[in-house]
């Protein structure tokens, strides 16, 4: 089947065509450039929501509850759920798809589990391109659920229009899990499992941290809301949906939505360019150029920066 036919069928809502397109993306198919060119005219319409946070906060349960709430309002929902790959076998359980089985028969929902394949940052390397597939296929909302992340694994912010950072009480120091990078990327904080002891303390700590961050900002800034949920019982999920809608309205009013999408495209272009350069460097490795430069650095006749300049000149030639 041709790429154009696959794209046509995906836009008609055929799950098999969607799956095949994402597989082409994940496998780094030689037709990837053709796929991207065919998708481009149909992208830019989906609202992209990222869900991230430490392991065990209930991201998959929250994602499933969000899908249910969004479907109740008639929106088509795509889900990209990222699972960690084994550092030994390279395999992945892809268990998020199992947790969302209640949506398996809903034609308005498409769920794809993706393995990180060693990529750091909480996402798979092919997530941006898979997002383009779902966007072009006409989904109103795309939810991106990251693996359990630490303080600096914040790649999801480069893709999402709105980023939800999930925390839960009873996991030690709540702010320890949310400080540094992951605190700064939150557009909405969600304190899940809020029926547990310690939920009030987690909310108080977040409010204090938000107040500190706001003092450093100049000009209009989004006031990050904190929403309590018990996702397993769908409690508080409507409030999360309302917070997402409020954030989108604020971004449109202040021009932030367009700015974020431009930054997203910049990141994609840089990533594709870097991948192309790495591939060309790999080809040079088979010859004598890179080895010759490396030997000169080892012998002290050159330095890494000068050698890099020579390598760039070789690549351009």
N, C-alpha and C positions, 0 to 999 in steps of 0.2 A: 504494500500500500504506500502511495506517495505521501510526502510530508503534508502537502496541501490538502489531500484527502483526509489525513489524520486530523489536521486542524479543523476542517469543516465538520467532521463527525464529533470532535470534542466540543465545538461550539453548539452542536445540536444536543449536547448533554449525554453523549454515549460514554459511560464509565470506562469501557475497554480502551477506547481511543485516548482518553485522558491518561490512563495508566501507561499506555505505550509511549506517549509523548514524554511523560516524566521519566520513564525508563531510559529513553534516548538521552535525556539530560543527565541522569545519574551515571550512565555508562560512558559519558563523554563521546558520544557517537560522532563520526565524521560529518554527519548531516546536521550537527548542532547549530551551525551558523544559518542554515536554511530554515531550521525550526524557529530560531529567534526572529529572523526576518519575516516569516509568515505570521508570527504572533504579534509583532510590534503594532500593527494598525488597530488591534483590538484591545490593547492594554490601557491601564490608567484609570479604570472605573471602580475596581474593588477597594473596599475599606480593609486595611491590613491591621490586625491586632496581634501583638506578641504577648505570650504568657511565659514568664520566667521566674526563677526563684530557686532556693536550695532544694535538695532532695527531700522528699517526704512531706511537702506542704500541700499536696493534693492537686497538682497541676492538671493531671489527666481527668480527674473527677470534675474539676472546675471547668475544663474545656468542654467536657460532655454536657455539663449543666448549661453552659453558655450556648452551645449548639441548640439545645432544646428551647431556650428562651428566644433565640434569634429566629428559629424556624416557626415559633408561635406567632411571630410578627410577619411571616411570609417571605423571609429572606432566604436565598440560597447560600449555603455555607460550605466552604472548603476548609479542610484541616490538614496541615502539615505537622506531623508529630515526630520529633527527632528523638531517637534512642541511641544510647552509647554503643559503640562497637567494642568487641573483646580485643584487648591489646595482644592476645596470644593467637586467636584463630581468625580475627577480623570479622567474625560473625556478630549478629545482633538478634536479640529476642523479638524486637518490634512489638512489645507488649501493649503499647498504647492502643493499637487497633482492637485488641481483645477487650480493653476496658470500655470501649465505645461501641460495643456490639448492638446496643439498643437503637442505634441510628443506621444499622447496616442495610435495612430494607427501605430507607427513605431516599427517594430519587433526588431530593433537594439537598442532599449531603454527600460530599465526597471526602473520604479520609485516606490519607497516604502516610504510612510510616516510613521514615528515612533513617538510615544508619549514618552516624558521624564519619565512619571510615577513617578515624584518627584525626579528623579536623577538630581543632580547639575552638572555644568561644561559645559553645552551646548549640551550634547549628551544624548541619552537613554543608559541605562546600557547594553542593548543587541546589541548596534551598532557594537562592534568589531566582534561578531559572525555573524551578518548579513553581514558585509563586507566580511567575509570568504566565505559565501554562494555565493555572486556575483563574487568574485575572482575565486572560483572553477568552476563557471558556464561559465567562459571564457570571461568575459567582459574585454575589453582593458583598460578602464578607469572607476574608480568609484569615483563619486563626493559625498562628505559628506557635507551637508549644516546644520549648527548648528542653534539652536534657537538664537534670539537676545541676545548677551552676554555682560557682563561688563568687567572690567579691568582684572579680575583674572580667568575668566572662559575659560580655554585654554585646555580643555581635547582633543580637536581635534588634537593638535600637536602630541599626543601620537599615533595617528592612521595614519596620513597623511604623504605621501612622500613629498608633497609640500602643504604649507598652505597659502591661500590667505586671507589677512585681508582687508575687505572692509570698506571704509569710504565715507562720502558724505559731501559736503559743506552745510552750512546753518543749522547745527545742534548744534550750540553753539561752544564751544572750541573743534576743531577737535582733538587736541593732548590729551585733557582730555579723550576722548574716546579710544585713542590708547596707552596710557602710560602704565607703569608697565608691567605685564605679556603679555598682548595682543600685545604690541609693539615688544616684544622680539621674539614672535613665528612667526612673518611674514616672509615668504620667498619671497612674492610678495605683495606689497601694491596696491590696486585698489581704485582709487578715482572715484566712480560712480557718476552719475548725474553731470558730469563735465561741462555741459552747464549752470549750475547755477552760480550765482554770489558767489564769495568766493572760487572757485575751485583753483585759483592760490595761494591764501593764505594757503589753506590746503596742497598743494604740497610743498610750501616753508617750512612750519612747519615740515612736514615729512622728508624732506631732512636734515634739521638741526638736528632733533632727530636721524636720521640714522648716521649722521657724528659723533655725540657724542658717540653712541654705538660702532662705528668702532674703536675709539681710544683705547678702553679697550681690544680689541681682539688681540691675538697673533697668528701667523701662517696664513695659507690661510683662507680667509673667503669669503663667498658669498656676493656680492654687491647687496643688496635688491633693485630691480627696483620699480619704481612708475609708474603705468599705468593709464591713464585717460580713462574712458569709459562713454558711455551713453547706458546702457544695453537695455533700452526699444527700442532703434533704432539699436541695435547691433553694435554700433560704438565703436571701440577700442577693441573689443572682440578678433580679430585675434592677436592683440599685447599681450593680456593676454595669449593666447595659446602659442605664441612664448616664452613668459617669463617662462611659466611652462616647456616647452621643454628645454630651456636654463638652468633652475635650475636642471632638471634631468641629463643633460649632465655633469654639474659641480659636482653633487653628485657622479655619476659613476666614474668620473676622480679622485676624492679625497677619494673614499671609504666610503662616507657618506651615500649612499643609503642603503648599507648592514648594516651599523651601526644603522641606524634608524629602520630598520626592525627587527634587533635583540632586540632593546629596546622595540619595539612594542610587540614582543613575550614575553619578560620579564614582561611587564605590564599585558598582558593577563593571564599569569601563576599566577602572584600575585593576580589578581582579582578573578580567579577561586578558588585559595587556600583560600583566605579570605572568599569567599562565603561558601565554605565547612565548614570552622571553625565556621562561624556564625551559620550555620545550626546545627552543633554539640552542640554549646553553647545553642541554642534554645531547643535542646532535654534535656540538663542538667537542664534548667530552670524548666522543668516539675518534676525534682527530688528535692533532698534536698541539693545537693552539692553547687550550686551557692548561694542559700539563706543562707546556713550556713556560707559561706565565707563573704557574705555581712553583716551579723549580727556581725561577728567578727570585721569587719572594722568599723561599726557604734559604737560598744562598746569600740573601741580603743585597742582591743587586737591584731589587725593586721593592715596593711596598704594596699592600693590598689595594690602596686607593689608586695608585698609578696603574696597577695591573687591571683594575676594574675599568679604568678609562680606556685602556687598550682593548679590553674585551668588548666594550660598548662599540668602539670604532670597528672592530671585527664584525660584530653583529649588524651594524648599519651598512657595512660594505657588502 
